C-alpha cells in the first residue's frame, strides 16, 4: 500500500483530507473512527450517523474527539464539516447528499437500510465502501449496475475477509499462477449458535451478540465467500461449502483436501475450513509453466501442482482506510462481481419452524445462512438469508431445511426485495451464467497447458 500512504500524505500536505461519512457506529465503526482520527493522515471522519445518536457521539469521544456537534438538517451538517468540526447526523441521507463528503462507508450490516443508503449516495455522486458483507452478497451485482449508471464505485473493504482474499488473489495472479481454491479460515463453526449462547463472548469484546452469532453459525462466512465467488466466477463444491471441516495440519499440505480435477472442472472454488492456526485466508494456485514450477520448488513452495499462499491475519478497521483511499484517490474497486451472482446465501432453519411464525434476522434464533451456487438457488427458489427478517412462514419447516419463497410471505414494500427481483431480471437469460460459471476467463488461456 505504498502508493496509498504516499497519496494520503500528499492530501494531508495539501490540506485536502479525504472526508469520510460513516453510516453505523457499532464495534467496527468505533475502531475505524479511532484509526482514521489518530493514525491516518490525509483522511478525516467528517460525519457519522447511527440510529441511536448518542452512540455516534460516544464513538467520536472514544477516538479523542470531544468537540462534536449534532446536525438536524443538510445546511447544518455541511457547515460543520466545512468548519472542520465532527458531526453526528440525525438523518443518514444528509451524509449521502452532502457536497462536503467524499465517500460513504456503510458499517451497518443491514441489507434493507443499507440499500437505501447506498442508492442515495449514488444519486449524489458518492462512492460507497462496504463493511456490510450482507448487502453485498445479497444484491451487490445489481447495486454495482446502479453505481455504474451514476459513474461511481461500490467497493468491498480492505481488512474484511473478502478484501483480504481478493488482494491475495490479485497478487497470486500477478505472479503468473492460476488460483483454483480461495479459502477462508474460521476458529469455530456451529450452525445452532444463537445470541444467548454467544452473549458472554460478545460482552467480553464489546460486540453485538447477533453479529457474533452470525460469525459462529456460518452465516457471515457464507456472505463473505459469496462476494469472493461473484468477483472471481468461482463456485462452491456443494451447498454449505465444507460445513465446518476441521483442518489442523500444515498450510503447506492443505491442498490434499481438494481434488484438482474437480476444482479445475468448476474453474475454481471458494471454501472455508476450521483451522489451520495462524492462517486467516488462503489461495491454492497452479502454474502452467514447468520452468516456473521448478523455481517454486526451489523457493520452498513444494512440488505442486497446487501451491499454497496465505495471509495470517485480517485487521479489519486497521486496513479499511486503505480501501477508502484506493476508491477515492485511485478509483480502485475491491471485489467487484464479474456480472450476475455466481454464489448466493440461502436461509436454512436453525430449529423446527411453524407456519405463522415471523422470522428474525440473520445471527438470531431461527435461521442460518449457507453459500449455494446461483443455479441451485434459482431452481429451488431459495429464500436469501439476507432477506429473512420479517418474513412470515406459510408452512412448517423442519430443522436444517432450506427455506424457499414458496413458504414465506415477504414484508410489503421492501427496497431490497425490489432490487433482488431487478437483479434476476437484469442477468437472467443473458450470457453471464454460461460465461462465468466456469471461473475466470484468464484461467482458460492456460487450461490446456495445465492439463498436460
MARVODO-980016 format. One record per residue (C-alpha): residue in one letter; y, z, x. Coordinates in steps of 0.1 Angstrom, whole numbers, padded with zeros to 4 digits, always signed. Layout:
BEGIN
AYZX;...
//
This chain:
BEGIN
X+0000+0000+0000;X+0023-0006+0030;X+0043-0032+0011;X+0047-0008-0018;X+0061+0021+0002;X+0085-0002+0021;X+0098-0018-0011;X+0103+0016-0027;X+0121+0028+0004;X+0144-0002+0001;X+0151+0006-0035;X+0160+0042-0025;X+0184+0030+0002;X+0200+0006-0023;X+0204+0034-0049;X+0183+0014-0074;X+0153+0035-0081;X+0126+0022-0105;X+0133+0040-0137;X+0102+0052-0155;X+0099+0061-0192;X+0067+0081-0199;X+0051+0084-0233;X+0029+0116-0234;X+0033+0148-0214;X-0002+0161-0211;X-0021+0172-0179;X-0018+0138-0162;X+0018+0133-0173;X+0026+0166-0158;X+0010+0156-0125;X+0027+0122-0125;X+0061+0136-0132;X+0057+0161-0103;X+0046+0133-0080;X+0075+0110-0088;X+0101+0137-0087;X+0090+0152-0054;X+0071+0126-0035;X+0081+0091-0044;X+0114+0078-0030;X+0128+0048-0049;X+0114+0059-0082;X+0127+0082-0110;X+0111+0098-0140;X+0141+0089-0162;X+0128+0099-0197;X+0098+0115-0213;X+0086+0116-0249;X+0060+0140-0263;X+0052+0148-0299;X+0059+0184-0290;X+0093+0181-0272;X+0090+0215-0256;X+0061+0202-0236;X+0082+0174-0221;X+0108+0200-0211;X+0081+0221-0195;X+0068+0191-0176;X+0102+0184-0161;X+0106+0221-0152;X+0071+0221-0136;X+0084+0194-0113;X+0115+0214-0105;X+0140+0197-0128;X+0159+0223-0147;X+0188+0202-0159;X+0172+0183-0187;X+0188+0170-0219;X+0174+0161-0253;X+0183+0127-0268;X+0181+0122-0305;X+0192+0086-0305;X+0195+0055-0284;X+0231+0059-0272;X+0225+0095-0261;X+0193+0085-0242;X+0209+0056-0225;X+0240+0076-0215;X+0219+0104-0200;X+0198+0080-0179;X+0230+0063-0166;X+0243+0097-0155;X+0210+0104-0137;X+0200+0133-0160;X+0164+0136-0170;X+0159+0130-0207;X+0135+0142-0234;X+0134+0116-0261;X+0130+0127-0297;X+0119+0091-0306;X+0095+0073-0283;X+0108+0039-0293;X+0142+0047-0278;X+0125+0047-0244;X+0109+0014-0252;X+0142-0001-0263;X+0164+0013-0235;X+0181-0011-0211;X+0181+0018-0186;X+0143+0019-0184;X+0124-0005-0161;X+0088+0003-0171;X+0070+0023-0197;X+0039+0044-0188;X+0015+0053-0216;X-0003+0085-0208;X-0013+0093-0244;X-0050+0083-0247;X-0042+0072-0283;X-0052+0038-0295;X-0031+0036-0327;X+0000+0053-0314;X-0004+0035-0280;X-0005+0001-0298;X+0029+0008-0315;X+0045+0019-0282;X+0031-0010-0262;X+0043-0037-0287;X+0077-0022-0290;X+0081-0021-0252;X+0070-0057-0250;X+0096-0067-0276;X+0123-0052-0254;X+0111-0069-0222;X+0094-0038-0207;X+0062-0040-0187;X+0037-0012-0195;X+0014+0007-0172;X-0016+0023-0189;X-0031+0057-0181;X-0047+0051-0215;X-0081+0035-0210;X-0090+0039-0246;X-0063+0014-0259;X-0071-0010-0230;X-0108-0011-0237;X-0104-0014-0275;X-0076-0040-0278;X-0065-0048-0243;X-0073-0085-0243;X-0051-0092-0274;X-0023-0069-0261;X-0022-0090-0230;X-0017-0121-0251;X+0013-0104-0266;X+0025-0094-0232;X+0024-0130-0220;X+0044-0141-0251;X+0072-0117-0241;X+0069-0125-0203;X+0059-0090-0193;X+0029-0073-0178;X+0003-0048-0192;X-0014-0032-0163;X-0042-0007-0156;X-0033+0021-0132;X-0040+0029-0095;X-0058+0061-0092;X-0076+0058-0126;X-0112+0046-0122;X-0106+0010-0135;X-0078+0005-0110;X-0097+0021-0081;X-0127-0002-0089;X-0106-0033-0092;X-0088-0026-0059;X-0122-0022-0042;X-0135-0054-0058;X-0104-0074-0047;X-0108-0060-0012;X-0145-0069-0011;X-0139-0104-0023;X-0112-0107+0003;X-0139-0101+0029;X-0158-0131+0016;X-0185-0112-0003;X-0196-0117-0039;X-0196-0085-0060;X-0227-0080-0081;X-0226-0043-0092;X-0195-0024-0099;X-0203+0013-0103;X-0185+0044-0114;X-0199+0079-0104;X-0199+0110-0126;X-0208+0146-0119;X-0221+0153-0154;X-0234+0134-0184;X-0244+0149-0217;X-0236+0129-0249;X-0237+0160-0271;X-0210+0180-0254;X-0180+0189-0276;X-0147+0208-0274;X-0165+0241-0279;X-0189+0236-0250;X-0161+0223-0228;X-0134+0249-0237;X-0139+0271-0207;X-0138+0243-0182;X-0107+0228-0199;X-0089+0262-0198;X-0097+0267-0162;X-0080+0235-0152;X-0053+0235-0179;X-0066+0204-0196;X-0072+0193-0232;X-0107+0202-0244;X-0111+0169-0263;X-0102+0149-0233;X-0126+0169-0211;X-0153+0163-0237;X-0148+0126-0235;X-0155+0128-0198;X-0187+0148-0203;X-0201+0129-0232;X-0198+0094-0216;X-0171+0080-0238;X-0144+0079-0211;X-0166+0062-0185;X-0176+0037-0211;X-0140+0028-0218;X-0133+0026-0181;X-0163+0003-0174;X-0154-0019-0203;X-0120-0025-0187;X-0136-0035-0154;X-0161-0057-0172;X-0134-0075-0190;X-0115-0080-0158;X-0145-0095-0139;X-0167-0111-0166;X-0195-0087-0157;X-0218-0073-0184;X-0239-0042-0189;X-0277-0045-0185;X-0282-0026-0218;X-0261-0006-0243;X-0250+0026-0226;X-0255+0013-0191;X-0277+0037-0171;X-0272+0065-0196;X-0266+0092-0170;X-0292+0082-0145;X-0291+0107-0117;X-0289+0094-0081;X-0286+0119-0053;X-0296+0097-0024;X-0275+0079+0002;X-0249+0054-0009;X-0264+0031+0017;X-0296+0030-0003;X-0282+0029-0039;X-0289-0009-0041;X-0326+0000-0047;X-0316+0010-0082;X-0309-0027-0091;X-0329-0059-0094;X-0309-0085-0075;X-0322-0114-0096;X-0314-0096-0128;X-0278-0089-0118;X-0274-0124-0104;X-0286-0138-0138;X-0259-0118-0155;X-0233-0129-0130;X-0228-0092-0122;X-0229-0058-0140;X-0208-0027-0145;X-0227+0006-0144;X-0224+0043-0137;X-0246+0069-0121;X-0245+0107-0120;X-0241+0112-0082;X-0243+0105-0053;X-0220+0132-0040;X-0188+0122-0021;X-0187+0088-0039;X-0164+0080-0068;X-0168+0043-0073;X-0189+0017-0055;X-0193-0020-0053;X-0226-0037-0042;X-0220-0072-0029;X-0238-0100-0011;X-0226-0126+0014;X-0235-0163+0012;X-0232-0168+0050;X-0262-0158+0071;X-0240-0156+0102;X-0218-0130+0085;X-0248-0111+0073;X-0258-0107+0110;X-0224-0092+0116;X-0226-0069+0087;X-0259-0056+0100;X-0243-0051+0134;X-0215-0031+0118;X-0240-0006+0103;X-0239-0020+0067;X-0276-0026+0066;X-0297-0058+0062;X-0286-0065+0027;X-0289-0085+0006;X-0267-0061-0014;X-0241-0043+0008;X-0225-0011-0004;X-0188-0005-0004;X-0173+0026-0019;X-0143+0048-0024;X-0149+0086-0022;X-0121+0097-0045;X-0098+0088-0073;X-0065+0106-0070;X-0051+0096-0104;X-0015+0107-0107;X-0011+0107-0069;X-0018+0069-0068;X-0003+0060-0102;X+0032+0053-0088;X+0016+0026-0067;X+0007+0007-0099;X+0042+0013-0113;X+0057-0002-0082;X+0033-0031-0080;X+0041-0041-0116;X+0079-0037-0114;X+0085-0049-0078;X+0058-0074-0073;X+0046-0085-0108;X+0010-0075-0097;X-0012-0066-0127;X-0043-0044-0122;X-0074-0052-0141;X-0062-0080-0164;X-0090-0093-0187;X-0102-0128-0179;X-0099-0137-0216;X-0115-0120-0246;X-0137-0089-0245;X-0170-0091-0225;X-0179-0055-0229;X-0167-0031-0257;X-0173+0005-0266;X-0193+0013-0298;X-0194+0046-0317;X-0227+0065-0317;X-0234+0096-0339;X-0234+0128-0319;X-0252+0146-0347;X-0266+0137-0382;X-0236+0125-0402;X-0234+0124-0440;X-0218+0100-0464;X-0183+0111-0474;X-0175+0128-0440;X-0143+0117-0423;X-0148+0111-0386;X-0129+0130-0360;X-0115+0112-0329;X-0134+0105-0297;X-0140+0135-0275;X-0148+0157-0305;X-0178+0167-0325;X-0191+0136-0344;X-0194+0106-0321;X-0196+0095-0285;X-0190+0060-0271;X-0213+0036-0253;X-0205+0004-0235;X-0221-0026-0250;X-0219-0064-0245;X-0195-0081-0268;X-0222-0104-0283;X-0242-0074-0295;X-0211-0056-0306;X-0200-0086-0327;X-0235-0094-0341;X-0241-0058-0351;X-0206-0052-0365;X-0205-0021-0344;X-0175+0003-0350;X-0154+0007-0319;X-0153+0043-0306;X-0115+0039-0301;X-0111+0034-0338;X-0133+0062-0353;X-0107+0087-0362;X-0100+0089-0399;X-0129+0066-0409;X-0148+0078-0440;X-0186+0073-0439;X-0201+0055-0468;X-0237+0061-0457;X-0257+0087-0439;X-0261+0081-0402;X-0287+0097-0380;X-0281+0113-0347;X-0278+0087-0319;X-0275+0058-0343;X-0247+0033-0338;X-0220+0033-0365;X-0210+0000-0380;X-0182-0014-0400;X-0206-0017-0429;X-0210+0021-0432;X-0174+0032-0430;X-0141+0028-0449;X-0112+0023-0425;X-0079+0042-0429;X-0054+0019-0445;X-0026+0001-0426;X-0035+0008-0390;X-0019-0014-0365;X-0049-0011-0341;X-0073-0025-0368;X-0050-0054-0373;X-0048-0061-0335;X-0086-0059-0331;X-0090-0084-0360;X-0065-0106-0343;X-0084-0102-0311;X-0115-0116-0327;X-0097-0144-0344;X-0079-0154-0312;X-0110-0155-0290;X-0139-0163-0314;X-0150-0199-0314;X-0132-0206-0281;X-0149-0212-0248;X-0143-0178-0234;X-0177-0163-0241;X-0196-0192-0226;X-0173-0194-0196;X-0171-0157-0188;X-0204-0143-0199;X-0220-0153-0165;X-0195-0135-0144;X-0168-0145-0120;X-0161-0182-0117;X-0156-0177-0080;X-0191-0164-0076;X-0206-0196-0089;X-0194-0217-0060;X-0218-0198-0037;X-0247-0193-0061;X-0269-0220-0046;X-0264-0206-0011;X-0272-0170-0022;X-0305-0181-0038;X-0316-0199-0007;
//
